[in-house]
Amino acid sequence: MDAAIPLRVHVVSTQAGLLSVLLGLQAAVQVVSIAVPVLRFFVALLFLCTVPVLLVWLHRVRLNAEVPGRVHRWGPGWVVGMWFVPVLNLWAPYRAVADIAAAGVPRARREEVTRQVLAWWLSWLVGLVTTAMATRVWLFGHHVWAPLLPAWVGAVFFALASALLIAVVRRLSALHPVDERLVGYS
């Protein structure tokens, strides 16, 4: 008789829906904020609302990605904590999300799934770097219009990253589903 594998399931579809809405709003407002600077406050507010939902969703989908025989580089706690560790947060979240994605598909399709995660992460990094450049130019530059191009490029890449993250969230939620009727809301 086979020993039963204890299965810990966590509902991810509720967070995935909310996260998709927040990311969609963030993408739209991010692009519009280029022309209407007062909207940058709403971009920051949406970001602050999106981060906890993303982290809860990541933690739960990571727990659901436990597959016998599949070793993850990062535990569920680190999937959340790595976002707050300087330098580590520049590459580890990508690796953790790629591991979660790879755990839910056959070996032949892993490259396809992790490519989507890589596109999201590279868009996020380009947005981060160009926004940091725009801020530096704005603080230390001598020309008032100099930071506009990097700020615009950063906003576009952050919007792209939000849209790509919606696709990643939907795919990972589908790869690691949980029937809410079986587990209730936990």
Sequence and secondary structure as in RCSB ss.txt:
>XXXX:A:sequence
MDAAIPLRVHVVSTQAGLLSVLLGLQAAVQVVSIAVPVLRFFVALLFLCTVPVLLVWLHRVRLNAEVPGRVHRWG
PGWVVGMWFVPVLNLWAPYRAVADIAAAGVPRARREEVTRQVLAWWLSWLVGLVTTAMATRVWLFGHHVWAPLLP
AWVGAVFFALASALLIAVVRRLSALHPVDERLVGYS
>XXXX:A:secstr
            HHHHHHHHHHHHHHHHHHHHTTT GGGHHHHHHHHHHHHHHHHHHHHHHHHHT  TT   SS 
HHHHHHGGGSTTGGGTHHHHHHHHHHHHTS GGGHHHHHHHHHHHHHHHHHHHHHHHHHHHHHHH S TTTTHHH
HHHHHHHHHHHHHHHHHHHHHHHHHS   HHHH   
